[in-house]
């Protein structure tokens, strides 16, 4: 009878170990997935920042070109007067 109880306890212990191992594996999978998503998100953010920076440079160039053209036009008007 004692042998039977030991077998049951061993089976329960083994079952708990398997459940714990499964939980740990699932947590590792979740962690890996989170890290991959974070890396992908970081790449997307960096790409967007580069794109925004390039657009901003183009807008500055356009703004200052327009400003220089306006200044030239005013200078031309002054010369005519």
C-alpha positions in Angstrom: 0.0 0.0 0.0 2.9 2.4 0.8 4.4 1.6 -2.6 1.1 2.5 -4.2 1.0 5.9 -2.4 4.6 6.6 -3.3 3.8 5.9 -6.9 0.8 8.3 -6.8 3.0 11.0 -5.1 5.7 10.5 -7.7 3.1 10.7 -10.5 1.7 13.9 -9.0 5.1 15.4 -8.6 6.0 14.5 -12.2 2.7 16.0 -13.4 3.4 19.2 -11.5 6.9 19.4 -12.9 5.6 19.0 -16.5 3.0 21.7 -15.9 5.7 24.0 -14.5 7.9 23.3 -17.5 5.1 24.0 -19.9 4.3 27.3 -18.2 8.0 28.3 -18.3 8.2 27.4 -22.0 5.0 29.4 -22.8 6.5 32.4 -20.9 9.7 32.1 -23.0 7.6 32.0 -26.2 5.7 35.1 -25.1 9.0 36.9 -24.2 10.5 36.0 -27.6 7.5 37.2 -29.4 7.4 40.5 -27.4 11.1 41.1 -28.2 10.6 40.4 -31.9 7.6 42.8 -32.0 9.6 45.4 -30.1 12.5 45.1 -32.6 10.1 45.4 -35.5 8.4 48.4 -33.9 11.7 50.0 -33.3 12.7 49.6 -37.0 9.4 51.0 -38.1 9.8 54.0 -35.8 13.3 54.7 -37.0 12.3 54.4 -40.6 9.4 56.8 -40.0 11.7 59.3 -38.2 14.1 59.2 -41.2 11.2 59.8 -43.6 9.9 62.7 -41.5 13.3 64.2 -41.2 13.8 64.1 -45.0 10.3 65.7 -45.5 11.2 68.4 -43.0 14.4 69.2 -44.8 12.5 69.4 -48.1 9.9 71.7 -46.4 12.7 74.0 -45.0 14.4 74.2 -48.4 11.0 75.0 -50.0 10.3 77.7 -47.4 13.7 79.4 -47.7 13.6 79.2 -51.5 10.2 81.0 -51.4 11.5 83.5 -48.8 14.5 84.3 -51.0 12.3 84.7 -54.1 10.0 87.1 -52.1 13.0 89.1 -51.0 14.3 89.3 -54.6 10.9 90.4 -55.8 10.8 93.2 -53.1 14.3 94.2 -54.1 13.2 94.4 -57.8 10.2 96.5 -56.9 12.4 98.9 -54.9 14.7 99.2 -57.9 11.7 100.1 -60.1 10.5 102.8 -57.7 
